Amino acid sequence: MSINTNIKNDTHKDYRLKLLVLREFYPAVLGNVVYLGVTSFSTDIYADTSEIEVFNDAVILPPQNLNDDLVVLIMGESSLVSRYSAYGYHKPTTPLMAEVFNQKNGGCIINNSHSSASFTMDSIPMTLSFNIPESNDNLFINKSIIEMAKYNNYKTYWLASYRQGIKGSSNAKFGFIARKSDVIDFTDKIHDINLSELLEQYLKKDNAPKKFIFIHLRGSHQPYSDGYDEIDKQALPDAEDYDLTIHHTDRTVKAIYDVVNKYSRNYSIIYTSDHGEIVNVGHGMSSGIDQFLIPFMFISTNNRFDCQFIESFRSSNGYLSGLMNKYILSNLLGYQIDQAILDKEKNNDRILLSDRQNMLFLDYLELNKQP
């Protein structure tokens, strides 16, 4: 897919991210002077770790006690689906994931999936809570997926690359969710492949009967040269840096899958990404469809959670939105969802843009068609 080289690169500048947090609560504020006066408010509202008591209206109680003793969500970073050989890319960037998530193994490689936002700070909260593009209210008044898992007796883990911290203005919102987890830990090594070792450390010693584990990769975040190692270079000697990061993610997901298989026979695993990437440009831009186009892969040992289960969350527009992740996870954790509310959300497929406005995904897709 071609790239619009005129896109303004306004992502990952610290002042920009801080102002984005501010504007969520004070959209009329334009000056840095006012910003400096309320910065502590903008981030401190995310520091509360007390339990939220109220479930979202979509959640039907009580939850069921499923046989799945392990639910794992692997969240990629800046991962563009069109660079995956599992989705038809001409270089063998993801041979291992193509094998793991093959339908013959009970897996699903889902086409036409998109993120809910082009910033991590927005997309992860809309995956792990009932936060929506129009408002942050549900983040503070409804239980998150982490808290819902705990309510149904899952021990909760937040495991991440050491570069995917939960402090600071750019990640305060998903840090608010992460801090509700029973266990929070980070690798002390640069490459994602080491996350499988961290996961095994916990699965080896923890006899909790049910676990929900969120694993946050560094993935394909810039600079790309930090996202792969010599093994990736040897496997794809003529590949560009970005493709090597995808290959490293492939190895990482396979290693995590192998650990899960080693310690559990009843599990469900999702692999997706927080957002896509305009390769060699970035994400969080004012335009560019690639920053929303992501992979979605799934496998479960529970026959009720098959490919058709995932497909049931697809919008009438033909796309699976990142806004559906919270509902998929709710089901995997034993909760039923009010069908009328789900249908309304499913067919109102909108995304949050970098200017904090929301737009129907198909409208954005039309605006960003290549000439």
Secondary structure, DSSP 4 states (H G I P E B T S, - for coil): ----TT-----S-HHHHHHHHHHHH-TT---HHHHHHHHHHHHHTT---SPP-PPPTTEESSPP--S--EEEEEEESS--GGG-GGGT-SS-S-HHHHHHT-GGGTEEEEEEEE-SBSSHHHHHHHHHSS-BTTBSHHHHHS--HHHHHHHTT-EEEEEE-TTS-S-STTTHHHHHHHTTSSEEEE-SSSSGGGHHHHHHHHHHH---S-EEEEEE--TTPSSGGGS--HHHHHHSTT--HHHHHHHHHHHHHHHHHHHHHHH-SSEEEEEEES---BTTTBSS-SS-GGGGEEEEEEEESSTTSSHHHHHTT--TTS-EEGGGHHHHHHHHTT-EE-HHHHHHHHTS-EEE-TTS-EEEHHHHHHHT---
